[in-house]
Amino acid sequence: MTFSQYAAAQGERVNAALQRLTPAESIEPPVIHKAMRYSLFAGGKRIRPLLALAAGECIDPAAKGLENAACALELIHTYSLIHDDLPALDNDDLRRGRPTNHKVFGEAMAILAGDSLLTLAFQVLAQLRDCPADRRIRLVEELAVASGTDGGMIGGQVHDLEGEHQTPTPELLERIHRAKTGALLRCSVRLGAIYCGANEADLAALSSYGEHIGLAFQIVDDLLDIEQSSEQLGKTAGKDVAQHKITFPAVYGIAKSHEMAEAELAAAYRSLEAFGDRAHWLREIANAIVNRNK
């Protein structure tokens, strides 16, 4: 099986679970469910659920229901995108090649759609039926911390907002992106591993892998904003420069940023050495993250 085939199959698995777990547009009040589904099924790459599935299957290939836990990550990620695009934050009109949520449903409904996806993520984890209660509690904690203010996604977003128009420094850059992007990607790997009962040594190795690919993902994201067009990206290109964001190219330059992405990929590979062939798809995902073009 090629990586494209694997990613497509796992994506279908996640999408089927999301369809089942997300309220239908026919359920009252229909407009909020339509807004939630508009962004949730807009054609995302499902990187975070994919990481959770690959990490979990690295520990226990026979685990049941892992796709449901993986869906919580996509719900959180989609909520964050809806809110990121709002006029009060990044003020973007385009996401995944089509109008952003607030351009279609209005700002108030977009805020509520993001809130609803956030809430649903924790409902999904609490209602996992194939996972022991102690692990469910740990999964809720992992996702809450990775999404929160102390070293999590929201904290990173705050640093990002406050960093606009500040002098770019390596220290500020790392503080922003280890939290804003890296925390949820690291959590994705840990979520799958915890669900499947990973021991502490395996969880530490997978966490290291998650940290390295999280950093690699953001480096490549910053480079794509400069090197690709809006049509290629499916979102507005050049926004980082226009908004004076602190990015890897702004701090290190384009050539050095490419070298750093490759170094993080190599470090991610080293983190997986103890798993041998069991980590095949995790290596493939890391390679796809660093070599993607959108």
N, C-alpha and C positions, 0 to 999 in steps of 0.2 A: 504494500500500500504506500502510495506517495504521501508527502505531507499535505498536499492540497486535498487529497481524498480523505485523509484523516481529519483535517480541520473542517471540511464540509460535513462529514458524518457527525462529528461532535457538535458542530453548529446546529445541525438539524435536531439533534438530541436535546440541546439546550432550548432551542426555539419551541419545540413541542412542549417542554416543561413550562416555559414562560407563558405559552398560550393557555395552558391549563391553570396556572397559578394566578394569572392576572385577570381581574374581573372583566367580563365581556361588556361591549358597548351597550348592550341591551339592558344592563343592570342599572338601576337608579343610583345616583343621577348620571345619565348617559354621557354628558359632555366631559366629565372628569375622566371617565374610563377611556373615552375616545382620545383625549389629550395624552393620557399615559401611554396608550398603545401607539399613538402617532410617533412618539420618539423611541419607544422601546423596540418597535419593529421597523426601524428606519434603515436597516441594513448594516448594523455595526459588525465589526470583526470578531466580537465575542472573545477577545484575548484573555480577559480575566477568568471567565468560566472555563475556558480551554486550559488555562494554567491549573486551575483547581482540579479538573478532571485528570489531567496528566500526572499531577503530583499525587493525587489519591490513588490512582491506578498503579503508580510506582510502588506504593506501600501495599495495597490489596486490590489486585485486578478483579476480584469477585465481588467487591462492595456493591450493595444495592442502594439506589436512591441518591447517589452522589450528585446527579445532575440537578436535583432540587436545591441542595445547598449551594451549588455553583450559581444558580439563578439569582441568589441574594446579592452576589457581587455585581451582576449586570444591572440589577435594579438600583443599587447604590450609584454605580457609574453613570447610568442614564439620568438619574435625578441630578447629579452634579453637573452634567452637560447642559441640561435645561436651565439650571440656575446660572451657570457660567455665561450663557449666551444673553442673559437679561441685560437691558440697558444700564442698570446700576452696576454691573460687573464688566464683562467684556464687550457688551453691546454688539452682538453679531447677528447677522441676518441669514446666515447660511450654515447648515450642519448636515453632514453626510449627503451633500448634493441637493438638499431641498430646504425650503424656508424653516427657520428655527421655530420652536414651539410657540413662543410669544407672538411671532408674526402671524401665526395661524389662529391661535386661540385667545390672544390678548395676554397682557402681563399678569393679571390676577389669576387667570386659569393656569398659566404656565407655572407660577409659583406653587399653586395647589397641586398641580400634576407632579412636580418634583417632590413636594412634601408627601404625597400619596405613595410614590415609589419608594421613598426612604422608609416610610412606615411599613409598607408591605414586605420589604426585605427582612425585617426582624420578625414579622409574623411567619414568614416562610421558614426561617430557622427554628422558631419556637415550635412549629408544627411538624418538624421532620419526624417521620414515623419509623425509619430504618436506622435511627441513630440513638444510642443510649443517652439518657437524660444528662449525665455529667458531661458528655461531649457536646451536647446541644448548648449547655450553659457556656462552655468554653468558646464555642463558635460565635455565640452572641457577643461575648466580651471581645474576641479578636476583631470582629467586624466593627463594633462600636469604637474601639480604640483607633483602628486604622482610619476610620472615617471622621474622627473627632478633632479636637483642638490641640491637644498635647502631643505633638509629633505626628499627627494624622492629617488627612486630606484638607479639612477645613483650616487647620492651623497653617498649612502650606499656602492655602489660598489667601489667607490674611497677610502672610509674609510677602506674597506675590503682589498684592495690591499696594502694600506699604512700600515695596521696593521700586515702584514706578518712579522715575525721575531721580532715583538715588544712583550713586556711582556703583557700577557693577563690580562685585568682588567675588572671589571664589567661595568665601565663607557664607555670604548671603545667598549665593546661587545654590550651594549645597543645602542650606537650611530650607530653602523654598522647595526644592524638587525631591529631596528625600521624603518630605512630608506630602506635598501636593500630589505627586504622581507615584512615587516609590512605595509609599505606605500601603496603598491598596493593591498594588501588584505583588508586593511581598505577602500581604494578607491572603491573596488569592491562592498562592502556593501552600501557605500554612493551613488555610481552611480545608483544602482537599486532604492534606496529610493528617490533620487532627481528626477529621471525619472518619478516616480509615484506620485510626488507632496507631499512628506513628510513635515510635519511641523517641526519647529526647535527643539521641545522637542523630537519628535520621531527620528529625524536625530541625535541628540546628543546621545541618547540611543544606536542607531545602530552603531554609530561611536565608542562608548566605546566597544561594542561587537567586532567590527572589530579590534580594537587595541589589545584586549586580545587574539583573535584567531590568529592574526598575529604573536604575540610573541610565542604562543603555537606551531604554525606551524614550526617556526624556531628551537625551542628547540627540537622538535621531529625529524626534518630534521638532526640536528647535531647528535642526538643519533643514528639514522638509519645509518649514515655514518660509525659509529663505530660497530654497533651491527648486521648489515646485510651484505650479500655478494653482489658482483657486479651483479650476476645472479638474486638475489632477488630484487635488486634496479632498474635494468635496466640501471644503469650508474656505473661508476667506484667508488667502495667503498674505503674508507681510504684516499681519496684525501685531506680532511681537515687536517689530521695529517701530511701527507707527505708534504703539502705546508705550514705548520705552521700557519694555519688559527686560528683566535680567535673565539672559539666556546663555547657553554654553558658547555659541559663536560670539556673543557680545563680550564674554570674559576671556575666552581662549582663542578665538578665531576659528574659521571654518576647517582648515586643514588639521589643526590640533584636535578639534571636536570629533572629526572622523576617526582619528587615531584613538581617542579616548573610548569611543563606542566599541571599537574592535578589542581594546584592552578589557573592557567590561564583559564582552562576550567570552573572551578566553578565561576570565576569572569565573564566570558562570559555569563554563564547562568543567573547570577544576573542582568546583563545589560538588559536582555530580559523580566524581570518579568512583566513590564507594558503591554506587548503585549499578555500575556496569550497564548492561543492555536494558535493564528496567527503566532507565532514564532516557531512552532513545527519543521519545516524543518531547520531552522537556528540552533536549538539545536542539531538536528541530524547531521548536517554538522560539527559543532564544535566537537561533539563526534567522528566522523569519522576522523577528522584531528588529534586528539590526539591519537587515538588508531590504526592508520594505520600502515602497516608494510613495506611500500615502498613509 
